[in-house]
Amino acid sequence: MNKKLLLLTLALALVFAMGAYENFYPTGAPAGYTGSPGDGQNCTSCHGGTATTTAGLITSNIPASGYQPGATYQITATNNISGSGKYGFEVSPQNSSGALMGTLSAGVGSQLVGGNKYVTHLSASLVSNSWVFNWTAPSAGSGLVTFYGAFAKGKPGPVTLSSLVVNEAVSAPAPAGPIAGPAIVCNSTVQNYSVGTISGATSYVWSVPAGAMVTTGQGTTSITVSYSSAASAGNVSVYGTNTGGNGAPSNLAITITSVPATAATPSGPVSVDLLNTAQSNYSTTGSSGATSYVWEITPSNAGSIEGNGTTATVTWDSFAGNAEVRVMAVNDCGEAVWSAGFITEVYNSVGIDSRQSSTLLVYPSPGNGLIHVDLTGLDNTVSLTLSDLSGRVVEVRQVVGGNRLLQSFTLPSGIYVLVADNGLVQRRTKLIID
């Protein structure tokens, strides 16, 4: 009888011992046993054996694009370990340093431990193997979060680890601000452009007009642009980008300019008599793209010229001969080539007797070079001397006076002085060849 009682007592003790062994931590796992790098331990310290890894035991309704900071999501922990015993788990959302990320809220059948850093079962069960709890995402900029979990069944019993990695949802960058840089540019030049920092942007995407090229700075807030000789009008544009998408762009309209075209040949007086003309005006129809003009008169001793628009004024000096006036178009891109020159014949009729006297008549004047010379007032042999306005003798002829003669002169167009001299009387007159 005593022997039977002893056997019964030993059997009951064994049953109670096995039950206690199986139900170690039946009301939740202690904090810090998820198997995360920060925790450094898992349920094998109590349940024995070596932990395996099983994917997919932690799931959520967090979208694939990632969590929104401050939003609350449902997390589900499912223990699908086979074998006998009761189901249990522990999960914690942590960063790579082991710090708690976000806020946990226990659900049905679960509780928080370890200063609310961990969620675990409230009571181990032979039938309940899935727990749903809430998680409120951390603040913006928190980045990657990993849910670490350890799952056990019975003791001794198998232990498996699982994890769920979620990214922070990234919104597209803010719209780009105004672009700083020149809007009117010359072709064949290099220009710089910049934009202020765009909120949320991890890179910057620039585009430039046709015929231009970003030579440095693509992907940053500042770029250098090279405009070719064939560059055309368009936009310099920039927008911010990140993994969440592209922000709204900012545009700067670009106008392309170049060195102006050659100005039109000036117009002005064909001839100037310094006896009665001190100044003369010249004008040009201009040049496309010009913002101002530079005028020039040659030779320099002919006079001075003033003007920076499409008109200019020459103040004549004591000069006789041909003066050339030309004009050059200018803008911010540079200077055009000089226009063709306009020739003005300058003379001074002081001392030239242009009266048609009875002693020396010349006609027609202006004429084409075939002229009548009336020498009826001059007898004997007469010397006809023809000079230009500079005093250079161009031709001398000996003719018989007292007659009307037809003379042919092959001369360039201009004004000449004809002197008739018979040794006793000298007469002069002006001869114009057109």
Summary of the structure (lengths in Angstrom):
residues: 434
radius of gyration: 53.6
end to end distance: 163.5
largest distance: 192.2
contacts: 1380
relative contact order: 0.09
helix: 6%
strand: 45%
